[in-house]
Amino acid sequence: MNIQEQFVPYEIALKLKELGFDEECFGYYYDKTDNIQTSYSFHFNGKGERLANDVNAPLFQQVIQWLREKYNIHIIVKSYNDEELNQILYENDIIDVNDNWNEFSDYTFYHTYQEALTQAIIESLKLIKNEITSSKCNNL
């Protein structure tokens, strides 16, 4: 695994930004692509500021912690030994503590830990967005 694989993909980073993720990160995306710059090679606008289109590129672990601390959403990735296929498969669970410890799972098996984790984060962000939308509708 290379270092770039430790960062969430650009699409997730963008959704996190929309939900208010503003934690300090080791890297950021620039040019609206999966190009990552690390904190050692900042992308500035000539005035010592990052460009407006830059998006923080958090590590997967940062996102897991942020979801847990800010929204009380816990992500669990479990591994299974599939003896028939002779391989290890992964499944994810999302636990929303604020919703009576409601557990969500897509009951899908993934071939890599990273795939299962990525999908769990995407689904968690959808839950948060739905809760925010529902909350706004209830306040009208």
C-alpha positions as CSV (number, residue, x, y, z in Angstrom):
1,M,0.0,0.0,0.0
2,N,1.4,3.4,-0.9
3,I,0.9,6.6,1.1
4,Q,-1.7,8.0,-1.3
5,E,-4.0,5.1,-0.4
6,Q,-4.1,6.3,3.2
7,F,-6.1,9.4,2.1
8,V,-9.8,9.3,1.3
9,P,-10.7,9.7,-2.4
10,Y,-11.4,13.2,-3.7
11,E,-15.2,12.6,-4.0
12,I,-15.4,11.7,-0.3
13,A,-13.2,14.7,0.7
14,L,-15.5,17.0,-1.2
15,K,-18.6,15.5,0.6
16,L,-16.8,15.9,3.9
17,K,-16.1,19.6,3.1
18,E,-19.8,20.1,2.4
19,L,-20.7,18.7,5.8
20,G,-18.2,21.0,7.5
21,F,-15.1,18.9,7.9
22,D,-12.3,21.4,8.5
23,E,-9.8,19.4,10.5
24,E,-6.1,19.9,9.8
25,C,-4.8,17.4,7.3
26,F,-1.4,16.2,6.0
27,G,-2.5,16.8,2.5
28,Y,-5.1,18.4,0.2
29,Y,-6.6,17.9,-3.2
30,Y,-6.0,20.6,-5.9
31,D,-7.4,21.2,-9.4
32,K,-10.6,19.3,-8.6
33,T,-8.8,16.0,-9.1
34,D,-7.3,13.1,-7.2
35,N,-4.0,14.9,-7.2
36,I,-2.7,15.2,-3.6
37,Q,-0.3,17.7,-2.3
38,T,1.2,17.0,1.1
39,S,1.8,19.6,3.8
40,Y,5.4,19.6,2.7
41,S,4.6,21.1,-0.7
42,F,1.7,23.5,-0.2
43,H,-0.2,24.9,-3.2
44,F,-0.4,28.6,-2.6
45,N,-1.9,31.5,-4.5
46,G,1.1,33.8,-4.1
47,K,-0.1,35.4,-0.9
48,G,0.6,32.5,1.4
49,E,-2.9,31.1,1.2
50,R,-4.2,27.9,-0.3
51,L,-6.3,28.3,-3.4
52,A,-10.1,28.4,-3.0
53,N,-10.6,25.1,-4.9
54,D,-8.3,23.1,-2.7
55,V,-10.0,20.5,-0.6
56,N,-8.6,18.9,2.6
57,A,-7.5,15.3,2.0
58,P,-8.0,13.6,5.3
59,L,-6.6,10.2,6.2
60,F,-9.2,7.4,6.5
61,Q,-8.5,7.2,10.2
62,Q,-9.2,11.0,10.6
63,V,-12.6,10.5,9.0
64,I,-13.5,7.5,11.2
65,Q,-12.6,9.5,14.3
66,W,-14.4,12.7,13.0
67,L,-17.6,10.6,12.3
68,R,-17.4,9.1,15.8
69,E,-16.7,12.3,17.7
70,K,-19.0,14.7,15.7
71,Y,-21.9,12.5,14.7
72,N,-21.6,9.5,17.0
73,I,-21.4,7.2,14.0
74,H,-19.1,4.2,14.5
75,I,-17.7,2.2,11.6
76,I,-16.7,-1.5,11.9
77,V,-15.1,-3.5,9.2
78,K,-15.2,-7.3,9.8
79,S,-13.2,-10.0,7.9
80,Y,-14.5,-13.4,7.0
81,N,-12.6,-16.4,5.8
82,D,-14.5,-17.8,2.8
83,E,-13.3,-21.3,2.7
84,E,-15.2,-22.1,-0.6
85,L,-13.5,-19.3,-2.4
86,N,-10.3,-19.7,-0.4
87,Q,-10.0,-15.9,0.3
88,I,-10.7,-13.4,3.0
89,L,-13.7,-11.1,2.4
90,Y,-14.8,-8.0,4.3
91,E,-18.1,-6.6,5.4
92,N,-18.9,-3.3,7.1
93,D,-21.3,-2.1,9.8
94,I,-22.3,1.4,10.6
95,I,-23.7,2.1,14.1
96,D,-25.6,5.3,14.7
97,V,-25.5,5.8,18.4
98,N,-27.8,8.9,18.1
99,D,-30.4,6.7,16.4
100,N,-30.9,4.2,19.3
101,W,-27.7,2.3,18.3
102,N,-29.3,1.5,15.0
103,E,-27.0,-0.7,12.9
104,F,-26.8,-0.3,9.2
105,S,-25.1,-2.8,6.8
106,D,-25.4,-3.2,3.1
107,Y,-24.7,-7.0,3.6
108,T,-22.2,-6.8,0.8
109,F,-18.9,-8.6,0.9
110,Y,-15.8,-6.8,-0.4
111,H,-12.6,-8.1,-1.6
112,T,-10.5,-5.6,0.3
113,Y,-10.6,-3.9,3.6
114,Q,-10.2,-0.5,1.8
115,E,-13.3,-1.1,-0.3
116,A,-15.4,-2.0,2.7
117,L,-14.2,1.0,4.6
118,T,-14.7,3.4,1.7
119,Q,-18.3,2.2,1.2
120,A,-19.0,2.5,4.9
121,I,-17.8,6.1,4.9
122,I,-19.9,6.9,1.8
123,E,-23.0,5.4,3.5
124,S,-22.3,7.3,6.8
125,L,-22.1,10.6,4.9
126,K,-25.5,9.8,3.3
127,L,-27.0,9.1,6.7
128,I,-25.7,12.4,8.0
129,K,-27.0,14.3,4.9
130,N,-30.4,12.7,5.3
131,E,-30.5,13.6,9.0
132,I,-29.6,17.2,8.3
133,T,-32.2,17.4,5.5
134,S,-34.9,15.8,7.7
135,S,-34.0,18.1,10.5
136,K,-34.4,21.2,8.3
137,C,-37.7,19.9,7.0
138,N,-39.0,19.4,10.5
139,N,-38.0,22.9,11.5
140,L,-40.1,24.5,8.7
